[in-house]
Structures are given as C-alpha cells and as structure tokens.
Amino acid sequence: MASRLCSSHSSHFHDRQSVSISISSSSRNFKVLNLASSRKRVTLQFKTFLRLNNVSLQDPDGKSSSSSKNHIWVNPNSPRTKQILKKSSSSRYSSLVRLTESLDLCDPSEQHVSTILKGLGHKVLERDAVFILDKMMNPVTAPFVLRYFLLKIKPTRDVEVILYNVTLKVFRKCRDFEGAEKVFDEMLQRGVKPDNITFSTMIICARMSSLPSKAVEWFEKMPNFGCEPDGITCSTMVYAYARINNVDMALDLYDRAKTQKWPLDRVTFSALIKMHGMSGNYDRCLNVYQEMKVLGVKPNVVIYNTVLGAMLKAKRPLQAKALYKEMKNNGVSPDVVTYASLLRVYTRAQFSKDALSVYKEMKENRMDINTDLYNGLLAMCADVGCADEAVEIFEDMKNSGTCQPDRWTYSSLITVYSCSGKVSEAEGMLNQMIESGFEPNVFVLTSLVQCYGKAKRTDDVVKIFKQLLDSGMIPDDRFYCCLLNVMTQTPKEELGKLTDSINKANTKLGSVVRHLVEEQEGDDDFRKETSELFNSIDAEVKKPFCNCLIDLCLSLNVPERARDLLNLGVTLEIYTDIQSRSQTKWSLHLKTLSVGAAMTALHVWMNDLSKALESGEDLPPLLGINTGQGKHKYSDKGLASVFESHLKELNAPFHEAPDKTGWFLVTKAAVKSWLESRGTTKSVAALDSPVLGVPTMAIH
C-alpha cells in the first residue's frame, strides 16, 4: 500500500521538539531547521500522500477542504492513520506485493520491467507507483521502474520528488551509496529539486555504507539546495564527524544533541568512544559510555567491545574486568571480539587467572582462537610461570585444526621450560621448533642461556654464545643482561669462560666485567670504563644493565663496587628519585631496582640517616621504604619478601604497612633508637652477604 510508504517516507520527521541552533563548520554555517516549520513541510507532503490514496483532508471543525461529501478528515499524527490508509486499498495489496517481488527478481532491463508493469493496466496510479518503489529491494532494477512510472504517470513536482526519494530508499536499504548518487544526479538533470528527506536518505545511506566522509560531504552541501538539517539529521552527523575524527564538530553536535534531546543511537555512541580512544582520552571514553546509559541507551555487545578496546589501549585491566562483569550481569552475551579483547588486556597485564578463565570460557563455547591469541596466552604463561597451563594450551593449539604453532609459539614454550630450569624439556622443544622449519633467534638463544645457567652448565652457555655469534646474529641488550644474571649463579672458578665470551662480542662490557671478576684496582679506571659503557647503550636499557652489574658485584662480594655503580647511576640519571624528603616523611623508593641494587641503596640510605643524626639534623615523624608488590615469575620471592627477611636480620624496626602493600614504615623515635644502638660504623658495613635469591630481570 502507498499508505505504508507514507509512514515510512515521513518516519524521519515524526513528533520532534522545536529547535533552532547554529552549527559552525570550517567551510559553512548551518542553521538547524526549526522543527515547527519542518512539521508544516511534512504535513504538506502528507497531504500529497493522502491525495494519492483518495483520502481527502477536512478540518476538525467540519469545514471540508474539498467539495465532495465523501471525504473524511485524517489526523496525520494519529497512530490510526496507517490502518485507515491500508484499509482504503487493501484489495490491491497482495497483487502489488507479488508484482514488486517479480520486479526484484527480473532481469535489469527496460523490456523486462515494462512487461511486468503492464500488469498494472493502461492507467498507472500514483499511489501504486509509490508503493512498489517503496517495497522494492533490488537497486539494479529500481531505476528502470522509476523511469517507467515517470513516463506513464507524468507526475507533478511534488509527487516526482517523492518517487525519487522512495527510489533512493531502495539504495539505502541495500547500502549502495554509489548507485544512490547516480539516481540523485539523474534527479537534478530532470530538474527535480531535492528536499530534506532526499538529503536525509543520502546521509543515512552513506552512514550505513560506512562512508562517513560522504555523509559529511552531503550534510555540508544542504545549504546550497536551500535545505536546512533538522535534529534527526544532525544527530546522525555526530556519528559521521566522529568517524572522520573531526572532534570539534562531533562534540559540538553531541553537546547540542544532549541539550535539545535529539535521538542518539548506539552506533553514534560507539563512534564517539572510538574517537576519544584514537586521541588517547580514555577517561572521556568511559564518560561517554556512562552518559549513554543515563540517556536511556542500553549498551549491546558492540558497545561493550568498543569500550573494552579502549581499555585495552589504555592498559586498564581492572576497568576491563569491571566492564565484563557488568556485561554478563546485564545479560549481554560476549562474542569472539569480546573474548579477544579481554585476553589481550589480561595477558598484557599478566592477570593470569582472569586470562585463563576467559580462555576456558572460549573453549566451552567452542570459539575459534587464532595464533595471535594463543601466542599471547603462552607469552603470559612464560612471564608469570604457569608452566603446566602453557603445555596444555600448546597441545590445544596443535589439536585445534585452525592454527599451528609458529616461531613465537615455540619461543614461549622454550622460555617456560628455561625459567623452570627444565633443560631436557627446553631442548626437546627446540628440536620440535627446528623440525617445524623455524630456526632459533636471539630470543630463543637467550632463554637457553638462562636455562643452562640455572643448571650450572657453563660450557653449554658458552656453546650457545658461540652459536649465536657464528650464525651472524648480534647479541641484544636482553641477551647481555641474561648473561650477566647467569654469572651471578656461576661458580667463581668458571667465570673466566663467560668473561672471555663477553669480551669477544662487546669489549666495553667485557672490560667492566673483567674489572669486577678479577677484582682489579683503580677506582677512576673503573668509573671511566663504566661511564663509557653506559654512554654506548640505549637509554631504556641502561637501568637493567646497571642493575645486573650491581647484582654481579654483590655475588662477587665487592660491595664497594656496587656502591660505585649506584652512585654513577644516580649521577648519570639512570636512577632518579630513589630518595625523597618532606617535612612529614622521608622515603626510599626501590621498586624499579633489582635485589642487589635495592640492597645497596638501602644501606646507603641507612648511612645517610646516620650522618643526618650525627650532624644534629631533625628526622621527620615517619620514614618509609617502598619496594612495590612485584615478585619473580618463577619464585615466591619478591623484593618485598626479600626486604622483610633482610630487615629482620638487621633488627631494623621497619614493619610492613597493613594498608599499603610493599611499604615498610618506622617512626622517628624507633629508627633513632635503632641507629644509635648500631653505631655509625655499622650502618653500611653489613653489605657483605645480602640475600640474592631473585634473578635480576625478574622484578616487575
């Protein structure tokens, strides 16, 4: 029925609030259509539709708009209008539907279309033409149908624009924006002036076709045709401007939409959240999400996925976890995108329990997991020490039938076994890797060095080093840090083998290491060589190098060299803000240091406290040591647990704060009494046997 199209054609203009605002653009000024006047335009178009359906308008006071006594008055805003209009032509409804279906299926040619439409008879009614075009789904045959009706009916301009608009609707339904543009060009060539509905249809078609730049282009050309956007169109443009990352226009329209209560849908909110995520404004992402719920728009799985994606980029696993919990409580079922985002955010944050729980859910729901997600899980397992879980995931991956292990898969498994000191398993995985066609890279050889070092197999460490050099690979900074860490676990009589290997590949590092191992004298020479080493390496690896060298000093029982390295690190700003002072609290910050570096810094700080006390300087009411919460991935020991034991050995009155994990606090009176009882000569002398139970690179 034509009446069905009537409601469809005017659906963009249903009861709206009257608004009148100005929108600034870089190229034009848009005046949003006052919807009171918009309603008048719609009423005129509605009258045209009623005329097409032989339903005349009569004023409520009884004055007829026509001389006929059979006319009835129909309120355009009444919900019963559709039923009345449908009833007026119900006898033709079924036949017109069948005819429309034939047009959708026929060959796109003038001959075939004409043959089918001859079934309408010699005189084609305007209402039938509107109904057929409105119901059509095939954008290829629709232009032929339109031309047939224009030729047969010879409609007025009012009806002509309606016929073009319902034809454009066919292209909108099929998301064929290019075809819609061709129909619009034909419309102009025929001299038909487009109206607001024309542009609204084109803009929504562009949006549905994922062409936001085209939507903006058509929105900005409306004034050239004497058309003014209304609230519905402007709310659609929030999405378009957000998608092209025009933040100013998107936010301007969004703020006006909230003020004027224009309708905003989920797609628009999703675009806004993505826009803020692209600019790194993750707090604003969450704000828009909360505003969406306040405005009564319920989030669906797409919205949750969009926000989760932003939290992934923001590295906020706790907020991602809260979102997922809310999602499930609201009865929204996660999809593969949801699980993938959660896995990525959890694995990167090393939330092993949460990541493995998501992995279990994916398996239960029989969802495919790609190689990237499997590798992310395995890398996390290697980082946090989930060896058994890693083996299970590896077997699942091989049996999945959808993906197979690659170089990084094997690398993660070798790391898992290496950190556990399981030499035979690591070697077996290396053989599998080579048999699968993947040659070991620096990352794999670094893991093997760590494995052989744990097993005290120094000759194998040297062998791996030689293999790396012979293959033409260049040892990276992580490899050298791992090698220095191995040296802290190597018997002193075998250290010369590793020193010689290091010296062949890196003379600057070899010179510093030889100075420590051979206990060479000459403080100035040592500082000069170490300064040259640090100046030759990248800034981001200077701290790991310095940490490793300090640990090596303590394992070799040369604490004075450890203090030299710490002082040099502070001078070169490798270590910053280790100590802080305020009127109420003095603190020692150690959470980015290795165990050896942290121990060295602790005893230097104690020495500083003793000197301050001797000089008569007043101590603050509270003193604290911040070790952080990190622990080694394959050990129960973290910096906090190591310090707790060491402070007890020193009989230091520091106690772990119950409300601040990783903080050890002491009052002024307690620390003063303790320092006085120790005497100034003992404040630093106890560095000869620190507890080095945690590998250097493992404190997170």
C-alpha positions in Angstrom: 0.0 0.0 0.0 1.0 3.5 -0.6 -0.1 4.3 2.8 2.7 2.1 4.2 5.2 4.2 2.3 3.6 7.3 3.6 4.6 6.4 7.1 8.0 5.2 6.0 8.7 8.3 4.0 7.9 10.6 6.8 9.4 8.5 9.6 12.4 10.8 9.8 10.0 13.6 10.8 7.8 12.1 13.5 7.0 14.3 16.5 10.1 16.2 17.4 10.9 19.1 19.6 11.2 22.5 18.0 14.8 23.5 17.9 16.7 26.3 16.3 20.5 26.5 16.6 23.6 27.4 14.6 26.3 24.9 13.9 29.8 26.2 12.9 31.8 24.4 10.3 35.2 25.2 8.8 33.6 25.8 5.5 30.0 26.8 6.2 27.5 27.9 8.8 24.5 25.5 9.2 21.2 26.6 10.6 19.4 23.7 12.1 15.8 23.6 10.8 13.2 24.8 13.3 11.1 21.7 13.6 7.9 23.5 13.9 8.3 24.7 10.4 9.6 21.3 9.4 6.3 19.8 10.6 4.4 22.1 8.2 6.5 20.8 5.4 5.8 17.2 6.4 2.1 17.9 6.6 2.1 19.2 3.1 3.9 16.0 1.9 1.4 14.0 4.0 -1.5 15.7 2.2 0.1 14.7 -1.1 0.2 11.1 0.1 -3.4 11.2 1.2 -4.4 12.6 -2.2 -2.6 9.7 -3.9 -4.7 7.3 -1.8 -8.0 9.1 -2.5 -8.3 10.3 1.1 -9.1 14.0 1.4 -8.4 16.4 4.3 -11.2 18.0 6.2 -10.6 20.4 9.1 -11.7 19.2 12.6 -14.3 22.0 12.7 -16.2 20.4 9.9 -15.1 22.6 7.0 -14.3 20.5 4.1 -11.1 21.0 2.0 -13.0 19.7 -1.0 -16.5 19.9 -2.4 -17.0 16.1 -2.1 -19.2 15.0 0.7 -17.5 11.6 0.9 -14.2 13.0 2.1 -13.1 12.3 5.7 -10.6 14.1 7.9 -7.5 12.2 8.9 -5.1 13.5 11.5 -1.5 13.0 10.1 -0.1 12.4 13.6 -2.7 9.8 14.6 -1.4 6.2 15.1 -4.6 5.0 13.4 -3.6 6.7 10.1 -1.7 3.7 8.8 -4.7 1.4 9.5 -7.1 3.8 7.7 -4.9 4.2 4.7 -4.2 0.5 4.5 -7.9 -0.3 4.6 -8.6 2.1 1.7 -6.6 0.0 -0.7 -6.4 -3.5 0.8 -7.9 -5.1 -2.2 -4.8 -4.4 -4.3 -2.2 -5.0 -1.6 -1.4 -8.7 -2.3 -1.2 -8.2 -6.1 1.1 -5.3 -5.7 3.4 -7.2 -3.4 3.6 -10.1 -5.9 4.4 -7.6 -8.7 7.1 -6.0 -6.6 8.7 -9.4 -5.9 8.7 -10.1 -9.7 10.5 -6.8 -10.3 13.1 -7.6 -7.7 13.9 -10.9 -9.4 13.6 -9.9 -13.1 16.5 -9.1 -15.5 17.5 -5.4 -15.1 16.3 -4.2 -18.5 13.6 -1.8 -19.7 11.9 -4.6 -21.7 11.5 -7.0 -18.7 10.4 -4.2 -16.3 7.9 -2.9 -18.8 6.5 -6.4 -19.4 5.9 -6.9 -15.6 4.4 -3.4 -15.0 1.9 -3.8 -17.8 0.0 -5.8 -15.3 -1.0 -2.5 -13.7 -3.2 -1.7 -16.6 -3.2 1.2 -19.0 -3.6 3.9 -16.4 -1.0 3.7 -13.6 -2.0 5.2 -10.3 0.5 7.4 -8.4 -0.2 5.5 -5.2 0.7 2.2 -6.8 4.0 3.6 -8.1 4.9 4.9 -4.7 4.0 1.6 -3.0 6.0 -0.5 -5.5 9.2 1.6 -5.3 8.9 1.7 -1.5 8.7 -2.1 -1.3 11.5 -2.9 -3.8 14.8 -4.3 -2.6 16.8 -4.5 -5.9 18.8 -1.3 -6.6 19.6 -2.6 -10.1 16.1 -2.7 -11.4 14.7 0.1 -9.3 15.9 2.9 -11.7 14.1 1.2 -14.6 10.9 1.0 -12.6 11.3 4.7 -11.7 11.7 5.8 -15.3 8.7 3.7 -16.3 6.5 5.4 -13.8 7.8 8.9 -14.6 6.9 8.2 -18.3 3.5 6.7 -17.6 2.3 9.0 -14.8 3.8 12.3 -15.8 3.6 13.3 -12.1 3.6 16.8 -10.6 6.8 18.1 -9.0 5.5 17.2 -5.5 4.9 13.6 -6.5 8.1 13.5 -8.6 10.4 14.2 -5.6 8.5 11.6 -3.6 9.1 9.0 -6.3 12.8 9.8 -6.4 13.0 9.7 -2.6 11.5 6.3 -2.3 13.8 5.1 -5.1 16.8 6.4 -3.1 15.4 4.5 -0.1 16.0 1.2 -2.1 19.6 2.1 -2.4 19.8 3.0 1.2 18.3 -0.4 2.2 21.0 -2.1 0.0 23.8 0.2 1.2 24.6 1.1 -2.4 25.7 4.7 -2.0 27.3 4.9 -5.4 24.0 3.9 -7.0 22.2 6.4 -4.9 24.5 9.2 -6.1 23.7 8.3 -9.7 19.9 8.5 -9.0 20.5 11.9 -7.4 22.4 13.1 -10.4 19.5 12.0 -12.6 17.1 13.8 -10.3 19.0 17.1 -10.8 19.2 16.6 -14.6 15.4 16.2 -14.7 15.1 19.5 -12.8 13.6 17.9 -9.7 14.6 19.9 -6.6 15.7 17.7 -3.7 14.2 18.2 -0.2 15.2 17.5 3.3 14.1 13.9 3.0 16.3 13.5 0.0 19.4 14.6 1.9 18.5 12.7 5.0 18.2 9.5 2.9 21.5 10.1 1.2 23.3 10.9 4.6 21.9 7.7 6.2 22.8 5.7 3.2 26.4 7.0 3.5 26.4 6.1 7.1 25.0 2.6 6.5 27.6 2.1 3.8 30.5 3.0 6.2 31.3 6.2 4.3 31.3 8.9 7.0 33.3 11.3 4.8 30.5 11.1 2.2 27.9 11.8 4.9 29.8 14.9 5.9 30.1 16.0 2.2 26.3 15.7 1.7 25.5 17.3 5.0 27.6 20.3 4.1 26.0 20.7 0.6 22.5 21.0 2.0 22.5 24.8 2.2 23.4 25.0 -1.5 20.0 23.5 -2.2 18.1 25.6 0.2 17.7 22.7 2.7 18.3 23.0 6.4 19.2 20.0 8.6 16.9 19.1 11.4 17.7 17.4 14.7 17.4 13.9 13.4 19.9 14.6 10.6 22.3 16.4 12.9 22.2 13.6 15.4 23.2 11.3 12.5 26.1 13.6 11.8 27.5 13.1 15.3 28.5 9.7 14.1 29.9 10.9 10.8 32.1 13.6 12.3 33.3 11.3 15.0 34.2 8.6 12.4 36.3 11.1 10.4 37.9 12.3 13.7 36.6 15.8 13.4 36.5 16.1 17.2 35.2 19.7 17.4 32.2 19.2 15.1 31.4 15.8 16.7 31.5 17.2 20.2 29.6 20.4 19.3 26.8 18.4 17.7 26.9 15.8 20.6 26.5 18.5 23.3 23.6 20.1 21.3 22.0 16.7 20.9 22.0 16.2 24.7 20.7 19.7 25.3 18.0 19.5 22.7 17.2 15.8 23.4 17.8 14.7 19.8 17.8 10.9 19.4 21.2 9.3 19.6 21.7 5.6 18.9 24.3 3.0 19.9 26.2 3.4 16.6 26.7 7.1 17.4 28.0 6.4 20.9 30.3 3.7 19.6 31.8 6.2 17.1 32.3 8.8 19.9 34.0 6.3 22.1 36.3 5.2 19.3 37.1 8.8 18.5 38.2 9.5 22.1 40.1 6.3 22.1 42.1 7.3 19.0 43.1 10.6 20.7 44.1 8.7 23.9 41.4 10.3 26.0 40.4 7.1 27.7 38.6 8.8 30.6 36.4 10.5 28.1 35.6 7.1 26.6 34.2 6.0 29.9 32.4 9.3 30.4 30.6 8.9 27.1 29.7 5.3 28.0 28.2 6.4 31.3 26.3 9.3 29.6 24.9 6.8 27.1 23.3 4.8 29.9 22.0 8.0 31.6 20.3 8.9 28.3 18.5 5.6 28.3 20.5 3.8 25.6 21.3 0.3 26.7 24.7 -1.0 25.7 24.9 -4.0 23.5 27.8 -6.3 22.7 29.2 -3.8 20.1 29.3 -1.0 22.7 30.9 -3.2 25.3 33.5 -4.3 22.7 34.2 -0.7 21.8 34.8 0.3 25.4 36.9 -2.9 26.0 39.0 -2.0 23.0 39.7 1.4 24.5 40.6 -0.1 27.9 43.0 -2.4 26.1 44.8 0.6 24.5 44.7 2.3 27.9 46.2 -0.7 29.6 43.5 -0.7 32.2 42.8 -4.4 33.1 40.7 -3.6 36.2 38.2 -1.4 34.3 38.0 -4.0 31.6 37.3 -6.7 34.2 34.5 -4.5 35.7 33.0 -3.9 32.3 32.9 -7.6 31.5 31.2 -8.3 34.9 28.6 -5.6 34.1 28.1 -7.1 30.6 27.3 -10.5 32.0 25.1 -9.1 34.7 23.1 -7.3 32.1 22.5 -10.5 30.1 24.6 -9.4 27.1 26.4 -12.4 25.6 30.1 -11.9 24.8 31.2 -12.7 21.3 34.7 -13.6 19.9 35.7 -9.9 19.7 34.8 -9.6 23.5 36.9 -12.6 24.4 39.8 -11.5 22.2 39.9 -8.0 23.8 39.8 -9.5 27.3 42.5 -12.0 26.5 44.8 -9.3 25.2 44.2 -6.9 28.1 44.6 -9.7 30.7 47.7 -11.3 29.1 49.5 -7.9 28.7 48.7 -7.1 32.3 49.7 -10.6 33.4 46.3 -11.2 35.0 46.9 -14.9 34.6 43.8 -16.2 36.5 41.5 -13.9 34.5 43.1 -14.7 31.2 42.9 -18.4 31.8 39.3 -18.1 32.9 38.4 -16.3 29.6 40.3 -19.0 27.7 38.3 -21.7 29.4 35.0 -19.9 28.5 36.1 -19.7 24.9 36.8 -23.4 24.8 33.5 -24.2 26.4 31.7 -22.0 23.8 33.6 -23.7 21.0 35.0 -20.4 19.8 38.0 -20.3 17.4 41.2 -18.9 18.8 43.7 -17.6 16.3 47.5 -18.0 16.5 48.0 -14.4 17.9 45.7 -15.1 20.9 47.3 -18.5 21.6 50.8 -16.9 21.5 49.6 -14.1 23.8 48.4 -16.7 26.3 51.7 -18.6 26.0 53.8 -15.5 26.4 51.8 -14.6 29.6 52.3 -18.1 30.9 56.1 -17.7 30.3 56.0 -14.4 32.2 54.1 -15.5 35.2 55.3 -19.0 35.5 52.2 -21.0 34.5 54.2 -23.9 33.1 51.5 -26.6 33.3 48.9 -24.3 31.8 51.3 -23.4 28.9 51.8 -27.1 28.0 48.0 -27.6 28.0 47.4 -24.5 25.8 50.2 -25.7 23.4 48.5 -29.1 23.0 45.1 -27.4 22.5 46.7 -25.2 19.8 48.1 -28.2 17.9 44.8 -30.1 18.1 42.6 -27.1 17.2 42.7 -27.7 13.5 42.5 -23.9 12.9 46.1 -22.8 13.5 49.5 -24.3 14.1 52.5 -23.2 16.3 54.8 -20.6 14.8 58.2 -19.3 15.8 56.8 -17.3 18.7 54.8 -20.3 20.0 57.9 -22.4 20.3 59.9 -19.5 21.8 57.4 -19.1 24.6 57.4 -22.8 25.4 61.2 -22.8 25.5 61.1 -19.8 27.8 58.7 -21.6 30.1 61.0 -24.6 30.4 64.1 -22.5 30.7 62.9 -20.3 33.5 61.9 -23.6 35.3 65.4 -25.0 34.7 64.0 -27.9 32.8 66.9 -28.5 30.4 65.7 -31.6 28.6 62.2 -30.2 28.0 63.7 -26.9 26.7 66.0 -28.9 24.4 63.1 -31.1 23.2 61.0 -28.0 22.3 64.0 -26.6 20.5 64.2 -29.7 18.4 60.5 -29.5 17.6 60.9 -25.9 16.5 63.8 -26.8 14.2 61.8 -29.8 12.8 58.9 -27.4 12.0 61.2 -25.3 9.9 61.9 -22.4 12.4 65.5 -21.5 13.2 66.1 -20.2 16.7 66.5 -16.5 17.0 68.2 -14.3 19.7 65.1 -14.6 21.9 65.3 -18.4 21.9 69.0 -18.5 22.5 68.6 -16.0 25.4 66.2 -18.4 27.0 68.5 -21.3 26.5 71.4 -19.3 28.1 69.1 -18.8 31.1 68.2 -22.4 31.2 71.8 -23.7 31.1 72.8 -21.0 33.7 70.3 -22.3 36.2 71.5 -25.8 35.7 75.2 -24.6 36.2 76.1 -25.9 32.8 78.6 -23.1 32.0 80.1 -24.9 28.9 76.7 -25.1 27.3 76.2 -21.3 28.0 79.5 -20.7 26.2 78.4 -23.0 23.4 75.1 -21.1 22.9 77.0 -17.8 22.8 79.4 -19.1 20.2 76.4 -20.5 18.1 74.8 -17.1 18.2 78.0 -15.3 17.0 78.8 -17.9 14.4 75.3 -17.6 12.9 75.8 -13.9 12.3 73.3 -12.8 14.9 74.1 -9.8 17.0 73.5 -10.2 20.8 71.0 -7.7 22.0 70.8 -6.0 25.4 68.4 -8.5 26.8 70.9 -11.3 25.9 73.7 -9.5 27.8 71.5 -8.8 30.8 70.6 -12.5 30.9 74.3 -13.5 30.6 75.2 -11.1 33.5 72.4 -12.7 35.5 73.8 -16.2 34.8 77.2 -15.0 36.0 75.7 -14.3 39.5 74.8 -18.0 39.6 78.1 -19.4 38.1 80.9 -20.8 40.3 83.7 -18.3 40.6 86.2 -20.7 39.0 84.2 -20.8 35.8 83.5 -17.1 35.4 86.6 -16.7 33.2 84.9 -18.7 30.4 82.0 -16.3 30.3 84.2 -13.2 30.6 86.2 -14.2 27.6 82.9 -14.8 25.6 81.6 -11.4 26.5 84.8 -9.7 25.7 84.8 -11.1 22.1 81.4 -9.7 21.4 81.4 -6.4 23.4 84.8 -5.1 24.5 83.3 -2.2 26.6 81.1 -4.6 28.7 83.9 -7.2 28.7 86.3 -4.6 30.2 83.9 -3.7 33.0 83.1 -7.4 33.8 86.8 -8.3 33.9 87.4 -5.5 36.3 84.8 -6.9 38.7 85.7 -10.6 38.2 89.4 -10.2 38.5 89.0 -7.6 41.3 91.2 -5.1 39.6 92.2 -2.0 41.5 91.8 1.6 40.2 88.6 3.3 41.1 89.0 6.0 38.5 89.6 3.5 35.7 86.5 1.5 36.7 84.3 4.6 36.7 85.7 5.7 33.4 85.1 2.3 31.7 81.6 2.0 33.2 80.7 5.5 32.1 81.8 4.7 28.5 79.7 1.5 28.6 76.6 3.4 29.7 77.1 6.1 27.1 77.3 3.5 24.4 73.9 1.8 25.1 70.3 3.0 24.6 68.7 4.9 27.4 65.9 2.3 28.1 68.4 -0.5 28.8 70.8 1.5 31.0 68.9 0.7 34.2 68.8 -3.1 33.5 72.5 -3.1 32.7 73.3 -1.2 35.9 71.0 -3.5 38.0 72.8 -6.6 36.6 76.3 -5.2 37.2 75.4 -4.3 40.8 74.0 -7.8 41.4 77.2 -9.3 40.0 79.2 -7.1 42.4 77.3 -8.5 45.4 77.6 -12.1 44.2 81.4 -11.5 43.9 81.4 -9.9 47.3 82.7 -6.5 46.2 80.1 -4.2 47.8 82.3 -1.1 47.3 82.0 -1.5 43.5 78.2 -1.9 43.9 78.1 1.5 45.7 80.3 3.0 42.9 77.8 1.7 40.3 74.8 3.0 42.3 76.4 6.5 42.7 77.3 6.5 39.0 73.8 5.5 38.1 72.4 8.5 40.2 75.0 10.9 38.6 74.1 9.8 35.0 70.3 9.9 36.0 69.9 6.2 35.3 68.4 6.1 38.7 66.1 9.0 39.6 64.1 9.9 42.7 65.4 6.9 44.8 65.2 9.1 47.9 62.5 11.7 48.7 62.1 14.0 51.6 59.2 16.1 53.0 58.6 17.7 56.4 56.5 14.7 57.5 58.2 11.7 55.7 61.5 10.6 54.3 61.2 7.7 51.8 63.4 5.2 49.9 61.9 4.1 46.6 63.2 0.8 45.3 60.5 -0.9 43.2 62.3 -0.4 39.9 65.6 -1.8 41.2 67.0 -5.3 41.2 67.5 -7.0 44.5 71.2 -6.2 44.6 70.7 -2.6 43.6 67.9 -2.2 46.1 70.0 -3.7 48.9 72.9 -1.3 48.0 70.5 1.7 48.0 69.1 0.6 51.4 72.5 0.6 53.1 73.5 3.9 51.5 70.2 5.4 52.8 70.9 4.0 56.3 74.3 5.6 56.2 72.7 8.9 55.1 70.3 8.6 58.1 73.2 8.0 60.5 75.1 11.0 59.2 71.9 13.2 59.5 71.5 12.1 63.1 75.2 12.8 63.8 75.0 16.2 62.4 72.0 17.1 64.5 69.5 17.2 61.7 66.0 16.5 62.9 64.3 13.4 61.4 60.7 13.5 60.2 57.9 11.8 62.2 57.8 8.9 59.7 60.2 7.1 57.4 59.3 4.5 54.8 60.7 2.1 52.2 58.7 1.3 49.1 59.6 -2.0 47.5 56.5 -2.4 45.3 54.4 -5.5 45.0 56.3 -7.3 42.2 57.7 -10.8 42.5 59.7 -13.1 40.3 57.7 -15.1 37.9 59.3 -18.4 38.9 59.9 -17.7 42.6 57.8 -17.0 45.7 60.3 -14.2 46.5 59.7 -10.7 45.5 61.5 -7.6 46.6 59.1 -7.1 49.5 59.7 -10.6 50.9 63.4 -10.3 50.5 63.5 -7.0 52.3 61.3 -8.3 55.1 63.8 -11.0 55.8 66.8 -8.7 55.5 65.3 -6.0 57.8 64.8 -8.7 60.4 68.4 -9.8 60.1 69.4 -6.2 60.7 67.0 -6.0 63.6 65.6 -2.8 61.9 62.3 -1.6 63.4 60.6 -1.2 60.0 57.2 -3.0 59.7 55.2 -3.7 56.6 52.2 -1.3 56.4 48.9 -3.2 56.6 47.1 -0.7 54.3 50.0 -0.2 51.8 51.3 -3.3 50.2 55.1 -3.0 49.6 55.7 -0.2 52.1 57.8 -0.7 55.2 57.3 2.1 57.8 59.1 3.2 61.0 58.6 6.1 63.4 61.2 8.8 64.1 61.7 7.6 67.7 62.1 3.9 66.8 64.6 4.5 63.9 66.6 7.0 66.0 67.0 4.5 68.8 68.0 1.7 66.4 70.6 3.8 64.6 72.1 5.0 67.9 72.3 1.4 69.1 74.1 0.3 65.9 76.7 3.0 65.8 77.8 4.9 62.7 80.5 2.4 61.7 77.9 -0.4 61.2 75.4 1.5 59.1 76.8 0.3 55.8 79.2 -2.5 56.7 76.6 -5.2 56.6 76.6 -5.5 52.8 78.9 -8.4 52.6 76.3 -11.1 52.4 72.9 -9.8 51.0 70.2 -12.2 50.0 70.3 -12.5 46.2 67.6 -15.1 45.7 65.8 -13.4 42.9 67.2 -13.0 39.4 67.9 -9.5 38.2 65.5 -9.1 35.3 62.5 -10.7 37.0 61.3 -7.9 39.3 58.2 -6.3 37.7 
